[in-house]
């Protein structure tokens, strides 16, 4: 087993590459390529040639130990149950040759509470890439599983592209707003997930464009939804379901403080601004949904610098639109 080290995303996490894993078999590709007619299916031919050129091996990464996650718990206080579950899975993979295996999860809750942001942070924590599949814009099932090469404009699906064109055998794949997938009369947009969410069948996932078995068994699946009633029961049964609450007022203040600090630390211009925000700024930010806080803070930072100040004031922040309801808090 080939083992290499990878520069960690954050020094605190220490994320080496555990091994290299083959996500397809070269002989399958060579056999398909040899059978292609000389002049037809140029897109398919290019795909097979690209697969052979890149080779089948991808990095399969896992933390070297159960990572220090205090910062994530502070940034995402309403995701405590999910973070606890991730820690359990990471602990199982330690001191063994096993890869990190995370049970597919559904993050269920109202819009704007940070579900997609959580997925991004999880990908950073685990040291692997992230691919987003927005189901609300999905017009056909082939977005996940690819479309037949017989169709004009056919191409591989997201799973194939992420594993074949990406660097990792175990990327985080986020199926966003899974409850908004409109079932097509001819094709179920969620059909591919019945196999992809099952560890055993995901070992030999067939993309309809390339028609070559792909090992998608290591993919870390995160789905998000506002309403579980629109999700088929067999899909729900394949996932751990976590109900994500709207942050309490105190949790929202905690999120705002953490976001202020992280944005400031990520930019060189942050050194020109106070390390601690004023209490009234935090109180104002706490009335916003987490997804809106970052935009508000960026506006506030910019206005403070325009005024040649090192502090952000409430007047620097954008005012909530009168026709937008404020976020409901959990009491």
N, C-alpha and C positions, 0 to 999 in steps of 0.2 A: 504494500500500500504506500503510495507516494505521499509524503507529508511535507508541507511547506509552511512558512510563516507569512502572515499578511500584516501590513501596517494597520494598527487598530484605528477604528473610527474615533475613539476617545481613549486616552491613556488609562482612565479608570476601569474600562471594560476589559482590556487585554484580550482581544479576539483573534486567536490564530486560526489558520485554516487547518481543519482536522485531517482532511484527505481529499483526494480527487475521485469523483464518481462519474461513471459513464452514463449519459442520459439517452444514448441510442447506440445501436450496434452498427458498426461501419459496413459490415457485409450486407445488411438490409438495404442500406443506401446504394451500395454498388450494384446490387441486384436490380433495384428499381431503375437506376440510371441506365443500365445496360439494355433494359427492355423498352426504353423510350424511343419512339420514331425519330428519325434524323431531323425532321423539320418542324415537328409539332411540339407544343408544350414547352416553349422556351422559358417561361417563368418557373415551371417545375424543374426543368433541367438546371437553371441557375440556382435554385434552392438546394438541389442535391449536391451540386458542385461546391456550394458554400459550406454545406455540412461536412463534406469530406475535407475541405481546406481547413476548417476550424477544428475538426476532430471532435470526438464525443465527450471528452473529459471536461468537467466543470468543478469548480471549488464547492465543497460541502463544508460549511463552517459551523462552529459552535463556540460559545464562550469557554475559556480555559478554566473557569470556575463560576460558581453562582455569582453573577455580577452585582456590584453595589448599585442598588436601584433607588436609593433614598431620593435622588433628584427627580426621578420619574414619579414616585409617589407624591412628591410635593407639587409637581407640575400638573398631575392628573389625579387629584384626590377622589374624583368620582369613578375612577377605574381601578380601585383597590382590589376588587375581587378578580379582575382579569389579570392584573399584575401578579397577584398571588398564584394564579394558575400557571402563568408563564414561568415563575420561579420554580414551581414543582417540576415542570417538564425539563427545565435546564438542569435541575439537580439530578434527575434520572439519567441524564446523558454524561454526567461527570464520572471520571475515573473508569471509563470504559471506551471501547472502540465503537460504540453505537453512535449514530448520528442523532442530532436533535430532532425529536418527533413531537410535534405540537398538534393536539386534537383541533380540527377545524372549529372556529368560533364564530358566533353571531353576536354582534354588538347591537343591541336593540334599544332605541331611544329616540327622542325628538331631534329635529335638525339643529345643527350648530353647536352641539355640546362637545365636539372634539373627537368624534369616532375615527375619522380619516387621519387626523393628526396623531392619534394614538398609534395607528398602524404604521405611520412613518417613523415614529419614535421607536417602535418595536423592531422595525427593520434595522435601524441604526444600532440598537442595543445588541442585536444578534449578529451584526456584521454582514448582513446579506442585503441584496437589492430588494426593491419594491416595485410592483407593477399594479397599476390601477385600472380596473375594468368598470366603467360607469354604466350600470344597467338601465338607468333612466333614459339614456340615449340609444339604447340597443334596439335595432330594427330587425335583426335576424339572429338566429342562434349561432351562426358561424363566427361571431365575434370571439367566443371562447374556443370553439372546436375547429375553426377553419371551414372554408367552402370548397366544394368539389372542383377539381382542376378542369372539369368539363365546362364550367361556367365562365363566361366572359368576366374579366376582372377578378378572378378567384385569387385568394391568397390564404396563407396559414392563419390560424387563430392565435389569440394572445398567449395561450399556454405554450404552444410550440415556439413562438417568437421569443418569449421570455427565457425558455430553457436552451434553445439552440443558438440564439443570437446574444444571450446574456453571459455572465461570468459564473453564475451560481446554479448548483443543482437543487438548492433549497431556498429559493427566493420567497419573500412574502408577497402573496397575491391578494389584492383587496377587491372583492366584488362589492362595489358600492351601490347602495339602495337596491338590494336584491328584491325587495318587495315591489319595485316599480317595473320589473321585467314584464313587458307585454307579451303574453303567449301568442305566437303566430299560428294561424290555422294549419300551416304546413310544417312548422318546425317549432319545437319548444325551446325557448332561449336558455332555459335552465337544464336542458336535457343532458348536457355534457357533465354537469356537476354530480349526477347520480353515480358515475364512475370515478370522477376526480376526487370526490370527498371520501371515498373508501380506499384505505391504504393499500389493500391487496389488488384491487382492479386498477388503481392509478399507476401501478408498475408498468403497464403496457397500454398507455393511452394512445389512441389512434387519431391523429389530426386528419380531417377529411381531405385536406389539400395534399399533404405529403404522403399520406397513407403508410406511414412508418411508425412502429411502436416507439413511444417516448416514455421514459421513466419520470413520471410526475409524482412519484410517491413521497418525495421529500419536500414538496411545496408546502409552505405554511399558509393556510387559508384563513383569511379574515373576511367575513361578510358583514355588511351593515344594513340596517333596516329601521324604518320608523314604525311599521305595523306588521307583526308576524302573521296576521290573518291571511295575508296575500302570498304567503310562502307555503309551497306544498309540504305536507306532513313528512314524506320520505326525505326531503331535504333537511327539514328541521331535526329529524332524528339522527342525522349524521353529524350534528354539530353540538358543541357546548353553547348554550344560550345564556348571555349575560345581559341583564337589564341595566342600562346605564342611566342613572338618575341625573336630573338637572342639578348642578352644584348648589349646595346651600349657600346663603350669603357669605358665611365665613370661608367656605371652600372657594368661592368666586374671588374673594380678596387674596386668598393664597395663590390661586392661578394667576391673577393679575401681577402680583409681586414677582412670582417666578418667571413670568413672561417678560416683564420689564428687565429683569436681571439677565435673562438669556439673550434677548435681542441686543442689549447693550454690550454683552460679552462677545457676541458674534461679529461686531463691526468695530473697525479702528476708531470711528468717530465716537464710539461709546465712551472712550476715556475723557471726552470733553463734557460729559454729562454726569450729574450726581449719581453715585452708586445706589442711592435709596430714593424711591419716589415719595412724594408727599402723601399724607393720609387722604386728603380730599381727592387726589388723583386716583388713588386706589379705590375709594368709595364710588367714584364715577365709573371707572372701568368695570367694577363688580356688577353694574347694572346691565352689562352687555353679555351676549353669548360668547363663549370662548373663541369661536372663529372670528368674531368681530373685534376682539381685544387687540390682536396683532395689528390690524389695519388702523385702529384708533391710536395705538401707541406710535406707529410709524409716522402718522400725521402729527402727533404731539411732539415727537423728537424733532421732526423737521421744522415745525413752527418755533420751537425753543431755540434752535440754531439760527433761524432767520432773525430772531430777536436778540441774538448774541447773548443768550442766557445759558447757564449750565443746569437749570432746573426746568422740568416740565410742569406747567400749570394747567389747571382745569380748563381755562380758556383756550389752551393750545389743542385740546382734544375736540374732535368733531361732535356736534350735538346730535342726539338721537332724532331720527326723523319722526315728525309728529304722527304720521300714518303707520308707523311701525310699533307694534306692541312690544313692551319690554319683556325681557325674559322672566318666565315664572320661576320662582325659587321653591326649593323644597324646604319646608319649615321644620 
